[in-house]
Amino acid sequence: MLLGLDASIWKMLLVVLLAPVLAVGLLNLLLRRRGGVGAAWSGVLVLFLAGVSALLIILDKVRL
């Protein structure tokens, strides 16, 4: 495995990075008549959703 890391770490990283980007893309698609989501709000949404995803993954790992 790349850099000696477990495969589950790469899967979690993929989820943490892709979920917020997909959410912003979906909002842009839904709100395209209004011009979509602004760049600042997209950044805020990505940071918020990445934080929530990371927190859920940490809580899942802590809870045995």
C-alpha atoms as one frame of an Amber mdcrd trajectory, in Angstrom:
protein
   0.000   0.000   0.000   1.150   3.520  -0.736   3.233   4.987   2.108   2.513
   1.927   4.233  -0.949   3.132   5.188  -3.956   0.906   5.578  -6.489   0.821
   2.741  -9.283   1.961   5.060  -7.484   5.264   5.609  -7.517   5.935   1.874
 -11.218   5.062   1.693 -12.013   7.439   4.561  -9.970  10.194   2.925 -11.868
   9.657  -0.297 -15.202   9.993   1.528 -14.087  13.101   3.421 -12.963  14.785
   0.214 -15.680  13.656  -2.186 -18.820  14.044  -0.077 -18.549  17.843   0.323
 -17.560  18.365  -3.306 -20.512  16.283  -4.479 -22.852  18.229  -2.186 -21.684
  21.562  -3.615 -21.985  20.212  -7.150 -25.531  19.067  -6.458 -26.442  22.460
  -5.004 -24.974  24.183  -8.069 -27.062  21.928 -10.267 -30.238  22.571  -8.284
 -29.690  26.335  -8.024 -28.415  26.977 -11.537 -31.322  29.318 -12.382 -30.211
  31.577  -9.546 -26.576  31.407 -10.570 -25.596  28.470  -8.383 -23.771  28.651
  -5.093 -21.203  31.433  -4.742 -17.519  30.652  -4.348 -17.434  31.775  -0.717
 -20.456  29.678   0.223 -19.010  26.713  -1.638 -15.861  26.968   0.449 -17.873
  27.220   3.641 -19.990  24.203   2.678 -16.941  22.127   1.751 -15.200  22.939
   5.040 -18.334  22.290   7.087 -19.208  18.991   5.423 -15.599  17.796   5.485
 -15.482  18.572   9.199 -18.725  16.710   9.841 -17.524  13.737   7.798 -14.195
  13.682   9.624 -15.941  13.897  12.993 -18.245  10.986  12.110 -15.288   8.887
  11.005 -13.388   9.669  14.208 -16.417   8.786  16.313 -16.811   5.550  14.380
 -13.165   4.621  15.013 -13.328   5.529  18.712 -16.500   3.538  19.277 -15.393
  -0.062  19.223
